[in-house]
Amino acid sequence: MMFNQKVDPRVLKEFAESPRQREVIDAVISQGSATKAATFLKVNRRSVDKMITRLEEKAAKGGISPHRDLIHQTAAGFEAKRISTAYKDDGSVALQWVIQEPEKKSLKERLDLMLEGMKDDLSGFKLPVKTPAKVNADYLAMYILGDHHFGMLADSETKISGDDDDWDVKIASQVLLESTERLAKRVGDAEVGVLLNVGDFFHADSSKNETTNGTRVDVDTRIGKTFKLGGRLFQILIDKMLLTHKKVIVINVRGNHDSDMACHLSSCLELLYDKEPRVQVLQNYSKFVHLQWHNNLFVFHHGDRIKHEQILQAVIKNLDDEWSQSKNRYCHLGHIHHHTAREISTMHFEHFGSLTSTDQWHSDSGYGSERSMTAIVYHKQTGEDSRVKIKVGK
């Protein structure tokens, strides 16, 4: 059987990582061409071509690209760093040297791979949520979720200080839903609702039960189940906010516990609501996220490994237009699990508390703070108008 691809699809199959990639390549092999595979799978030919191109690029990194005379595949988990080829007088390959290095995936590549197999299930999902009959276009309500550490396991019987509450995914879900419900009843009829996660929503960032930097942590369940339950929790929160607000903006700041998971969460939510014009999910490939709303500039960062003065310098340098167009400037942060506030050069810096119980390490170290969640209502011209804080715990 003859194929039109630059690399034999039977070879490309070795580089397929997701079930969807393997399904497409199997169809190309069985049907004999990308066109017939697209018809067989009932998808656009362009989608098949894009996936084949992506696999050909991966194969090239792995040392396989016959039309470029690359014929030596690298070892599993490695990619070609540099390739040198010696040719005979007739143009054929005489010798080839391949220097290999451990395979590197960018964050975007990891996200694309993870989401590829989910698009058919999520894309275009339409939520039957009615638009509220009456809203006030002059106001924005921001629900601020501090470090929630979803997936953390804490046992009150083993803790010697701080609060004495247990914590697992069930308790974390119940506490967040109840807290958001209480806040929603008190923020009024603002046209825009912002669901702000200031980082560390997830407790761990990998299946090794480690944070982004590799610190081992106590977890309640498997990372896949944690992510699924956490995503479902966000969906419930967004749907509830759609009942109150005409537009909902979702912001997931990357924390020091869950830098990659926060990106995955935003990308999945973006797919889930891509046919719902009332929901906007801001991308978070950077540690900084910003939102300009009328006369208000909001900057978001988790608050780890950076000083307020450094944030201010970065904002003035990179958001000079937004800075000059705004009278009210805010930087919202998390990380320290308790509330602090200060003002530097007309920018208000504020760290927000957390609903989370203490884990074993923090308890043994004597840490503990008020457990709370805050919602702030902003006026489009004058900035902060009012705020509500609710407390939980014993």
N, C-alpha and C positions, 0 to 999 in steps of 0.2 A: 504494500500500500504506500503511495506517495503522499507526502505532506508538503504544504507550501511554507511552513514556518521555517525560520532561520535555524532553529534547533529542533531536532526530532522530539515530538511531544512525549514519546516514551522516555526520553532522557529528562525532559522538563518535569515529568511527574516526580522525579526524585527530589526536586526542589520545592514541591508543593507542601505547604505547611497547614493550611486550613482545609476542612472538609469540602468547602465550596470550591477551592482551587482544584482539589483532586477530582471532584465531580465534573468540572468543566473539561479538564484534561482527558479524563476517561471518555467523555462525549466526543472530543476531537479525535481521539484514537479510534473509537468504535465507528464513528460516522465518516471519518476520512478527511474532514476539512472543518475550518472554523465556521464557515457559512452553514453547513449541515448541522454542526453541533449547536449553533444558535437556534436553528429551527427545531431541533430535537428537544432542547431545553426550554423553548418558548421564551427566549430572551433576545435582546438586541444584539446584532452581530458586533457592534462596537464594544459592548461589554465583554464579549469573549476576546476580542482583539486586545483590549486593555489588560485583561488578566494574563494573556499569553505574553505580552510585552513585559509585564512586571516579572513574570517568571523567567523570561529570557535575560532580563537585567540581573536577576538573582543568580542565574546560571553563569553569566559572564563573571560575576564576582567570585563564583566558585570555580573559575578556570575553564568553563565550557562555553565557547562561542565559535563554532566552526568557520563562519564566514569572516571571522577576524583571525583565523588560524589558532584559536585557543582550544586546545584539545585535552588538556590534563586537568582532571577534576581535583579540587582541593579536598583535604580530609574533612570529615564531619565536624562542624562547629568552627571551621576556619574559612577565610576568604583570601583571594589573591591580593597581595599588597603590591607586588611588582612582577612583571613577566617579561623575559627577554627571549627573543626568537632568532635563531640563525637559519638562513635560507641557503639552499643549493643554487647552482647556476640556473636551473630550470624553474626556479621560483617555489619549489616545494620545501617543506620544513625539514631542516636537518636536525637541529637540536632545539630544545626549549627548556628554560629554567623558570621555575615558579617559586617565588618567595611568599610564604603564607603568614597570616596573622589571625588571631582570634576574631571571629565574626562580630561586627558592630552593627547594631540596629538603632536608628534614630527613634526618638519618641513617636514621631509621626508614622514611621514604618510599623512600629508595634501596634499603634492604634488602628492603622489601616488593616493590618492582618486580623486583629481581634474583631473589628466591626464587619469585615467582609462577609463572614458567615451569618451575620445577624441582620443584614439589610433586608432580605426577603421577608423576615418576620416583623421587623419594626417599621420600615419605611412606609410612609403613607397612612399610618394608623390614625384614625379620626376619633377624637374624644367627644362624646355627647354631653358637653358642658355648656349650659346656657349663659349668655352674656347678661351680667346684672342690669336691671332696668334703669338704675340711677347711680351715677358716679360723679365725683367732683374732679374736674380736669385740673384744678389748681394744686392737687396734692399727690404725693408719692409716699407709700408706706413701705418701710424696709424692715423685714423680719430677719434678725441677725442671729444666726446659729453659730455659737462658739464651738470650740474643739469638742466634737461629740464622741469621738473614739468608738464608732460603731464597730462591733466585733470584739471589743475588749471584754475580758472576763475578770470580774472582781468578786471576791467572797468576803462578806462582812465578818465572818468568823476568824479570818486570818489577818485582819487589819487592826493595827494598834492605835492609830491616830486618824485625824481627819473625820470624814463622815463614816457612818457604819452601814451604808447601803450596798446591796449587791448590784452588779451590773452585767448584763448580757444582752444579746440582740433583741430579745423579747422586751426586756425592761427599757432598753434604749429607744425602741420603737414607740412603746406606750408613752413614755415621758415626753418625747418630742411631739407626738401627735396631740397629746393633751395640752401641752404648753402652747403650741401654735394655735390651737383652737381657742384657748383663752385669750391670746393676744388678738386674734382676728375679730373677736367680739368687741374689742375696745379701740381699734385703730380708726374706725369710721369708714367712709365710702370713697377713699382715695382711688382715683382712676388707675394708677399704676401700683402694682405690688411687686416688690423685689424680694426674692428668696436668696439671702446671702449666707453662704457657708464660708466662714473666714479661715478654713483650713483644718486639716486633721479630722475630717468627718469620719474617715476610716482609721482604724487603729493600726493596721498593718498594710504593707504595700506589696507583699509577695506570698507565694505558697509556702515559703520557709518561715512564716510567722515573724517576719522582720519588718522594721520600718524602712524608709527609703535609704537611710544611711547604714542599714545592716544591723540595727539593734534588735535583739530578740525580745519579744513581748508575749504576754499571756493573752490568748485568744479563745473565743467561745466556740467557733466552728471553722470549717474550711473556708479559704479565701473566696472560692467561687460562689459558695452559698451566701457568704457575707455580702459580696458585691451584688448578687441578685436581690437579696432582701433590702439592701440599702437603696438600690435603684427603684424598687417597688415603693419604698417609703417616700422617696422624692416624688414619684408619680402621684401618690395620694396627696401629698402636701400641695403640689402644683394644682391638681384638680380642685382641691378645696379653695385655694386662692382664686381660681378662675370664677368661682361663685360670687366672690366679693369684688374683684378687680377686673376692669375691662382688659388690661394687659398685665402679663406676668413676666418678669425678667429673672432669669436664674443665673447665679454667679457662684462658681465653685473655685475657691482659691486653693492653690497647691500648698499643702502643709509639709512639715518635715517628717511626718509619719506616712503620708499617703500621696506623694507628689505625682506618681504615675496613675494611681487609682482615681485621683480627682480629675485627671484628663479623660480617662476612660468614661467616668460618670457623665461628664459634660457631653462627650461625643455621643453616648448612647441616648441621653435625653434629647439631644438635638435631632437624632434620627426619629425618636419616638414621636416628637411633636413637629416634624417637618411639614405637616399639612395643617397645622393649627397656627394661624397667623397671630393669634393673641399671645403666643408664648415665644419668647426670645431667650436663647441660651448663649451667653457670652463665651467665646473661646478663651482658653486659659493655658496656652502653650508657654506663656511667660509666667514668672512668679508674680508679676504685676498685672492687675486687671483694672480698667477704669471705666467709668460711666459718666457722661455729661448729660444732665437733664436740666434744660432751661438755664437758670442762673447758678446752677449747682454743679460742682465738679467732685466726683467721688473717686477715690483711689483705694484699691484693696490690695493687701499683702498679708501673708500669715504673720509676719513679725519676727521670724527667726533669722539669726545671723545678720542683722542689719539694724542700724541706728535710725532714729527718726530723721536726723539731719541728712543722712544719706538718701533716704526716701525723698525728702524735700528737694534735694539737689537733682535727683533723677526725674522728678515730676517737672520741675522748672525747665530742665534741659530737653526732655522728650515730649512734654505736653504743653509747650509754650503757647500754642494757639488756644487750647482749652483753658489754660490758666488765665490768659488775658481776657477771655470771654466770660469768666465766672467771677462772681462776687463771693460766693460761699464755697469754701473748699474743705473737704473732709478726707481723712485717711482712716479707714476702719481696719483693725487688726485683731488677731487672736493670740494664740501660742502660750500666754502666761496664765490662762484660766481664771483670771480675775480682772476687775475693772480698774483701768487707769485712764487719765485724760490730761492732755496738755495742748498748748497752742504755740506754734512756731511760725513766724512770718505769715500770719493770716491763714494758716492751715491748721485745722483741728485734728489732732491725733488721738485716737481712742481705741484701747484694747477692751474687748468684751469678755464677760464671764462665760462659763460653760455649764450645761445641765449635767455634766458627767460626774459620776462617783469617782473617787480616787482608786487607782489600781494598787497592787501590792507594793511596788517600788516607791510610789509617792507617799503611801501610807507609812512605810518603814522609814522614809526620810523626813517625816513630820509635816509634809505638805497637806494643805487643805484650804478650801476657800468657799465662799458663798456660791451656791449652785443656782443659776438664773439664766433667763433668756429675755432679750430686749427687742422691742419694736419701736422705731422712730418714724414720725410723720414729718415730711418736709414740704414746705411751700415752694412753688416754682420760682418765686422771686426772692423771698426773704429767708429761705433755708429752713433749719429745724424749727418746727412749730410745737411739737409735743412728743412725749415718749411714754411708753409703758414698760415696766419691768415686772416679770413674775418670777417667783422663787419656788424651788422644789426641794425635796429632801426633808430629813428629820431635824 
